[in-house]
Amino acid sequence: MPAIFRRAFIGILLSTAVAMPAAALDRRVRIVNNTGYTMVEFYGSNQGTDSWEEDILGYDVLPSGRSVVIDFDDGTGYCIFDFKAVFEDGDEVTSFGKNVCELGAFTYN
């Protein structure tokens, strides 16, 4: 292989290796409920959307003192998400601008 093609090939490999970590960011976050109340709904929507989307817990609930790991990778590439939790007593708690690519855990107290 001529040197010019070898350098171009190596350049392509290096640019791909550098770009891959951004696309492969871990968007899993442990949601911890330490409120004393059962969480009955949880929403996590990327900041590029105008709605809360669907209840991530679905038919499940998250009792106080428990946690769940949620994968926020929705295929959009977004890292910034807004969270909304709804509790059995009707309280709703919203948190905006959470970076799920860097956040390992988020606790409701």
N, C-alpha and C positions, 0 to 999 in steps of 0.2 A: 504494500500500500504506500503510495507516495506520501512524503512528509506533510504536505499541505492538507491532504484528506485526513491523515491521522490526527493532525491538530484540530481540524474541524470536528471530527468524530469525538475526540476527547472533550472539546468544548461543549458539544451537545450533551454528552454524558454528565459533565459537571453541572451544567445549567439545569438539567433534569433533577439531579440529586439535590441541588439547592432548593428547587421549587417544591419538591415532594413534601418536606416537613410541613409547609404551610397548608397544603391540601389534606394532610393526614393528621391534623391537630386532634387531640383527644378532647371531645366535648362532653364527656361523662362527668356528672356532678352528683355528689351524694347530698340529697335533701334530707335534713335532720329536723324532726319535729320534737321540740322540747317545751311545748306551750302549756301542757296540761289538758289540751283538748285534741280530739281526733281531727285530723285533716281529712275532709271528705272530697275535696277537689283540688287539683293543682294544674296550673297553666304555665306554659313557658313559650313565649312567642318572640321570634327574632324582631329586631327593631325595624325591619323592612316591611312588616305587615301591619295592617290596621285593625286586626282583631286578635282575640285571645286564642283562636283556633279551638282545638278540642281539649277536653279534660284528660290529662295524661294518666291519671290514676284509673280512669274508666270506672269499672264496678268495684275496684279496690278502694281501701281507705288507708291512711297512715296514722296509726295510733301514736299518742304522745310517748316519747321515749324510744321511738323506732326511727329507722331511716330507710331510704330507698335510693338506688343509683339510677339516674335518668340520663340517657344518651340524647343530647340536644342536637345531634347531627341530622339536620333536616334536608340536607342536600344543597342548601343555598350558599354555603361557605361562610355564613354569618357567625360571628363569635359573640356579639352583643345581644343579650336577650333580656326581656322583662318577665318577671315572675309574678304570679298571683296565686295565693293559697286561700281556700275557703274552709272554715272550720265548722264543727258540728253546732256551735252556738250561733252561727250566722255571720261571725266576724270574717272580713276579707282583709288580707294583708298583701299589698303590692310593693314590689321592689323593682326599680328600673335600672337599666344599663349594666347588667351583670355580664362580665366577660367569661363565658363558659369554657373558653380555650385556656384560661389561666386559673379558673376557680376550681378547687378540688372538692369543696364542700360548702353548703349554705345552710345555716341553722336558723330555724324559727324558734324564738324564746318567748 
